[in-house]
């Protein structure tokens, strides 16, 4: 059935800064609701395509909280567009605490939903939050070492050193209260972007709503953090069921660590689709991808469908 959905903007404190979130609720289902918490891909605010997932979940009887990390969208935090795994995991914890405190949410039926970089975050958060009932991890960032090797394999030594030098300059600038020193988030191959695999720039921009402003830059210090961030190492210990979406034509992230993740998880399901990293967000793949997620969440959480 198709049901009405109500959206309300909320403010959540994390690390001394205000983060903004949208709370979606089904109109004709009495609370408390099973609830899904969602966050977006690396470098993208929540306005870039997450509403379509949240609205679909709410139409199926779930509530959904979609949030912007610190430094992104309307959320506070400087420098702008800073990607920091430690801070982003703190933001996830703050959002979970927030929804648990809402009287309209069933805190015993919570799910995490992440895609790309956030797809790794939800694995890390579920590992430390054993009462989370379900996890959706879409085209996930699993192993930073493997990702960096994959994304830099085509670069010359000079290009790699230039990127490293920019990252070190940004780290120093941050320590002394200057900067930031930025890199493009995505670029054409050999264009100097943090991600410059074929199709990355076009795919990233496919998420952008019509008329939205794109600032395709991020503080370069993230380059120093990525190799050390390996959320997939927690897979063996997860208690919650995990639904993993793998894009067979993914050129942005290596698929081998994703397949290993599926094998290592004690309770997993997998949906392999014939598209690229960003294709899972848009037609024609959005509908089959979200339909499988609804089925998974209904089995794991229950819902008034």
C-alpha positions in Angstrom: 0.0 0.0 0.0 1.0 3.6 -0.4 0.7 5.7 2.8 1.4 9.4 3.6 4.7 10.4 5.1 5.5 13.3 7.3 8.9 15.0 7.4 10.2 17.1 10.3 13.6 18.8 10.5 15.4 18.2 13.8 18.6 19.5 15.5 20.9 17.0 17.2 24.1 18.0 19.2 27.2 16.0 18.4 30.7 16.9 19.7 29.6 20.4 20.7 28.2 21.2 17.3 24.6 21.2 15.9 23.8 18.5 13.3 20.7 18.8 11.2 18.5 15.8 10.4 15.2 14.9 8.8 12.8 12.6 10.6 10.3 10.8 8.3 7.3 9.1 9.9 4.4 7.1 8.4 1.1 9.0 8.8 -1.3 6.1 9.5 0.8 3.9 11.8 0.7 4.4 15.5 4.1 4.8 17.3 6.4 3.6 18.5 7.9 2.8 15.1 10.8 0.6 14.0 13.4 3.1 12.8 16.2 3.3 10.3 19.0 5.8 10.7 20.7 6.9 7.4 23.7 8.9 6.2 25.2 9.6 2.8 28.2 8.9 0.7 31.7 10.4 1.2 31.5 14.2 0.7 27.8 14.5 0.1 25.0 16.1 2.2 21.8 14.3 3.0 19.9 16.4 0.4 21.7 14.5 -2.4 19.3 11.6 -2.8 18.7 10.1 0.6 15.1 11.4 0.8 14.0 8.8 -1.8 15.2 6.0 0.5 13.8 7.5 3.7 10.4 8.2 2.0 10.2 4.7 0.8 11.0 3.2 4.2 8.4 5.5 5.9 5.8 4.5 3.2 6.4 0.9 4.3 5.7 1.6 8.0 9.2 2.5 9.3 10.4 5.8 10.6 13.6 7.1 9.2 16.2 9.6 10.5 18.5 11.1 7.7 21.3 13.2 9.0 24.2 15.4 7.9 27.5 14.9 9.5 29.3 17.8 11.1 30.9 20.0 8.4 28.3 19.1 5.8 25.0 20.6 4.6 23.4 22.9 7.2 25.2 21.1 10.1 27.8 23.1 12.0 31.5 22.5 11.9 34.6 24.1 10.4 36.5 23.6 8.2 33.6 22.9 5.8 33.4 19.5 4.0 35.9 17.9 6.4 35.7 14.1 6.2 36.9 12.7 9.6 36.0 9.0 10.3 36.3 9.5 14.1 34.0 12.5 14.1 31.5 10.8 11.8 31.3 7.8 14.0 30.7 10.2 16.9 27.8 11.7 14.9 26.3 8.2 14.4 26.4 7.6 18.1 24.7 11.0 18.7 22.0 10.1 16.2 21.3 6.8 17.8 21.1 8.4 21.3 18.7 10.9 19.8 16.3 8.4 18.3 16.4 6.3 21.5 15.3 9.3 23.4 12.3 9.9 21.2 9.1 8.5 22.7 7.7 7.7 19.2 10.6 5.4 18.3 10.8 1.8 19.3 14.4 1.7 20.6 14.4 -2.1 20.5 13.9 -2.1 16.7 16.6 0.2 15.3 18.5 -0.3 12.0 21.5 1.4 10.4 21.7 2.3 6.7 24.9 3.5 5.0 26.3 3.7 1.5 29.9 3.9 0.3 31.9 5.5 3.2 28.9 5.4 5.4 28.5 1.8 4.4 31.6 1.1 6.3 30.6 3.3 9.3 27.5 1.2 9.9 29.6 -1.9 10.2 31.8 -0.2 12.8 28.8 1.3 14.7 26.9 -2.0 14.8 30.0 -3.7 16.2 30.0 -1.4 19.2 26.2 -1.3 19.5 25.0 -4.9 19.9 21.3 -4.0 20.4 21.0 -2.6 16.8 18.7 -5.1 15.1 19.7 -4.7 11.4 22.2 -3.1 9.1 22.0 -2.2 5.4 25.5 -1.6 3.9 25.4 -0.5 0.3 28.5 -0.5 -1.9 30.5 -0.3 1.3 34.0 1.1 2.1 35.4 -2.0 3.9 39.2 -1.7 4.0 41.1 1.6 3.6 44.3 0.0 2.6 42.6 -1.9 -0.3 40.7 1.2 -1.3 43.8 3.4 -1.4 45.7 0.7 -3.4 42.8 0.5 -5.8 42.4 4.2 -6.3 46.0 5.0 -6.7 47.1 2.1 -8.9 46.9 4.1 -12.1 48.8 7.1 -10.7 52.5 7.9 -11.2 54.9 8.3 -8.3 54.9 12.1 -8.8 51.0 12.2 -8.6 51.0 10.1 -5.4 53.7 12.3 -3.8 51.8 15.5 -4.8 48.6 14.2 -3.1 50.5 13.1 0.0 52.3 16.5 0.2 48.9 18.3 0.0 47.5 16.1 2.7 50.5 16.8 5.0 50.2 20.5 4.3 46.5 20.4 5.3 47.3 18.5 8.5 49.9 21.0 9.5 47.6 23.9 8.6 44.9 22.4 10.8 47.2 22.1 13.8 48.3 25.7 13.6 44.8 27.0 12.9 45.2 27.8 9.3 43.9 26.4 6.0 42.3 24.2 5.0 44.4 23.0 2.1 41.9 21.2 -0.2 41.7 18.6 -2.9 38.9 18.0 -5.4 36.7 15.2 -4.1 36.3 13.7 -7.5 37.9 14.5 -10.8 38.6 13.0 -14.2 41.5 10.5 -14.3 44.8 12.2 -13.4 42.9 15.3 -12.6 44.2 15.5 -9.0 41.0 14.5 -7.3 40.9 12.3 -4.2 38.9 10.0 -6.3 39.7 10.0 -10.0 38.7 6.6 -11.3 36.8 6.5 -14.6 33.2 7.7 -14.1 33.6 8.9 -10.6 33.0 12.6 -11.3 30.0 11.9 -13.4 28.6 9.4 -10.9 29.1 11.8 -7.9 27.3 14.5 -9.8 24.4 12.2 -10.6 23.4 12.4 -6.9 23.1 16.2 -7.0 19.5 17.6 -7.1 18.7 19.9 -9.9 19.7 23.5 -9.1 21.9 22.5 -6.1 25.4 24.1 -5.7 28.3 21.6 -5.9 31.5 22.5 -4.1 33.7 19.7 -5.2 36.5 20.1 -2.6 37.5 18.6 0.8 40.3 19.2 3.3 43.2 16.9 2.1 44.1 15.5 5.5 41.6 12.7 5.0 44.2 11.0 2.7 46.3 10.3 5.8 43.4 8.7 7.7 41.9 6.5 5.0 44.5 3.7 5.0 44.0 3.2 8.8 40.3 3.0 8.6 39.2 -0.6 8.1 35.7 -1.2 9.4 35.4 -4.6 7.8 37.7 -6.1 10.4 34.7 -6.1 12.8 32.6 -8.3 10.6 33.1 -11.6 12.4 31.8 -10.1 15.6 28.6 -8.6 14.4 25.4 -9.9 16.0 22.9 -8.1 13.8 21.9 -9.4 10.3 23.6 -7.3 7.6 22.3 -6.8 4.0 25.1 -5.9 1.6 24.6 -4.4 -1.8 27.4 -4.9 -4.3 27.6 -3.2 -7.6 29.4 -5.6 -10.0 30.7 -2.7 -12.1 32.0 -0.7 -9.2 35.2 1.1 -10.3 35.4 3.5 -7.4 35.8 0.9 -4.6 37.2 -2.6 -5.0 34.6 -5.3 -4.8 36.9 -8.0 -3.4 36.7 -6.7 0.2 32.9 -6.4 -0.1 32.7 -10.1 -1.1 35.0 -11.0 1.9 32.8 -8.9 4.1 29.8 -11.0 3.1 31.7 -14.2 3.8 32.9 -13.0 7.2 29.6 -11.8 8.5 27.8 -14.3 10.7 24.4 -13.3 9.4 24.4 -11.7 5.9 22.4 -11.4 2.8 23.7 -9.9 -0.5 22.2 -8.2 -3.5 24.6 -8.0 -6.5 23.5 -5.6 -9.2 24.8 -5.0 -12.7 25.6 -1.3 -12.3 28.4 0.9 -11.0 29.0 2.5 -7.6 26.5 5.3 -8.0 24.0 3.5 -10.1 22.4 1.8 -7.0 21.0 5.3 -6.1 19.1 6.1 -9.3 16.8 4.5 -11.8 16.6 1.8 -13.1 18.4 0.2 -10.1 16.9 2.2 -7.3 13.6 0.3 -7.3 14.9 -3.3 -7.1 17.6 -2.2 -4.6 15.2 -0.5 -2.2 12.6 -3.2 -2.6 15.1 -5.8 -1.4 16.1 -3.6 1.5 12.4 -3.2 2.5 12.0 -7.0 2.6 15.2 -7.3 4.7 14.2 -4.6 7.2 10.7 -6.1 7.5 12.1 -9.5 8.3 14.6 -8.1 10.8 12.5 -5.4 12.5 8.9 -6.1 11.6 6.6 -3.4 10.1 3.0 -2.4 9.7 3.0 -2.7 6.0 
